[in-house]
Amino acid sequence: MIPSEAAFGGYAETIIKDPEEYDCLEVHGVVEEPDGSGGTVCEVNDETPQFFSVYAHLKLGSVNCIGDFHTREDALAYAESVSNKYNWPVHTF
């Protein structure tokens, strides 16, 4: 579901409990899509995004969303601030 106005922003401190589990950050465009059962699911869509998310990449291969933003610029600024804290590279798509 598209985040409410109150939900937009970064929340890395609530997700990243053990920084050693992560190795980089990713910034992606995101869209909300029907899930086929009456609900919705958010999917990465860098071509025609509705909003932008920052993900912390786990060394084991998956990602955890750590922030949702109205603009790519805001998402990138947040990713850079988290990157500076943990010394992780930021990948954009």
Sequence and secondary structure as in RCSB ss.txt:
>XXXX:A:sequence
MIPSEAAFGGYAETIIKDPEEYDCLEVHGVVEEPDGSGGTVCEVNDETPQFFSVYAHLKLGSVNCIGDFHTREDA
LAYAESVSNKYNWPVHTF
>XXXX:A:secstr
    GGG EE HHHH S GGGEEEEEEEEEEEEE SSSSEEEEE SSS SEEEEEEEETTS EEEEEEESSHHHH
HHHHHHHHHHHT  EEE 
